[in-house]
Amino acid sequence: MKNTLIVLSLFSILSGCYYDNLDEMHPGIIPCDTTGIVSFAADIQPIMLHSCGSENPACHQGDGSDSGYGLETYATVISTIDNSGIFLETITHDPSISSSRWMPLNTTAKIDDCSIQKIEAWLNRGRPNN
């Protein structure tokens, strides 16, 4: 009986030693890479078009839109960033600003973290038109 308890105790201790591998647990998850070039045309503009309401004329298509901030071209994105003064805060849902200014509008859901990281990397690299 004593040997059986020792064997069972040893087995339970050894079977508890397991190290999770993120790649094995979640195959197919692609990490967000912002170490290379973050391109306006390839990375930032698609985010603006599909996540920021640029496909809806009422949201962010030029100065005549409901928001007054355009996001459909490089020039309008730069103008919006410069004129809003809180562009990054709106997309990260910074609690220091009113939630009524968070984007996308009328939701507590932010754009995905990878898109935010790409926008931050692009901003930090001087907002190139590439």
N, C-alpha and C positions, 0 to 999 in steps of 0.2 A: 504494500500500500504506500509506504514511504517513497519507494523508487518511482512509483506511478505519479505521485504528486510532484516529485522533482522533475521528471520528464515533462509533465504537463506544464509546469511553471516555466521551464526552460523553453519549451515550444512556444508558449504565449509571448515570452519576452522577445524571442528571435523573430517571430512572425509579425511583431509590432514595428519592426525596423523597416520602414519603406520610405523612400524619398520620391515625392511626386515630381514628374518631369512635365513642364507646361506643354511642350510640343506633343507629348504622348497623350496628355489629357484633353487637349484642344487642337487636334490636327486641323490644318487649313487656316489658322489665324495668322494673318500677315501683319507683322509689326509696322508701325507707322515710321517711315524713314524720312527724316528731314535733314539728314546729314549732307546730302547732295544738293544739287541745284533745285530750288523750288521755283518753278516757272509760273509766271502770271497766266500765260495762255493754257498751259497743260494742267496746272494745279488750282490756282486761285479763281480764275474766271469760271470754271465748271462749278466750283463751290458756290460762288455768287449766283450763278444762273439757276442752280437746282435747289439750293438751301436757303437762299435769302430773298425769295419772292420776285426775282427779276423776270421770271416767266409770266408773272401776273402784272399787267400794266398798272394796276392800282397800287402795287407795293413799291417797287424800286426801279421803275423805268423812267429815268430823267427827272428833271425838276418839276414837271407837271404831275408827278405821281402823288398819291396821298401822303407819302412820307416826306416828299421834297428832296429825297436823296436817291440818286441814281446809282445802280451797281451793274449796269450791263456792259460797260466798256472800261478800259484802263483809265481813261480820263475821268469818267464819272466815279469810279471807285476811289481814285486818289482825291478827288474833290470831296467826296463823302467822308473819307477818313480825316481829311484836313478840316472840314467844316463842322463835323459832328463833335469832335473833341473827346468823344467817349466810345469810339468804334469798338475797340477791343473789349471794353467793359460791357457793351450791349450783347456781344456774342458769347461771352463767358459767363453771363448772368451774375456779374459782380454785385454783391449785396450793398455796395456803397451807392448804387444808383437805384432809382425807382424801378420796380419790376415792370411797370408799364412801358419802360424803354427797352426791355430785354427783347432780343431777336432770336428766333422768329417770334413774331407778334402773337399775342393771345395764347401762349402755351408756356408751360414750365420746362418743356423739353428743349435742350440746346442742340445745336448742330453737333455732329459726332466729334469726339476728342481729337481724332487724327486730323480732321479738317481744321480745327482750331489750332493745332500744333503747326500745320502747314502755313496758316495765315500768320501766326506769330513769327515763324522762321522767315517768311517773306518780308514782314514788316521790319524785323531785326536786321535783315540784309539790305535795307535801303529801298524796298518796294520797287525792284527793277521791272521794267517793261520788257520781259523776255518770253 
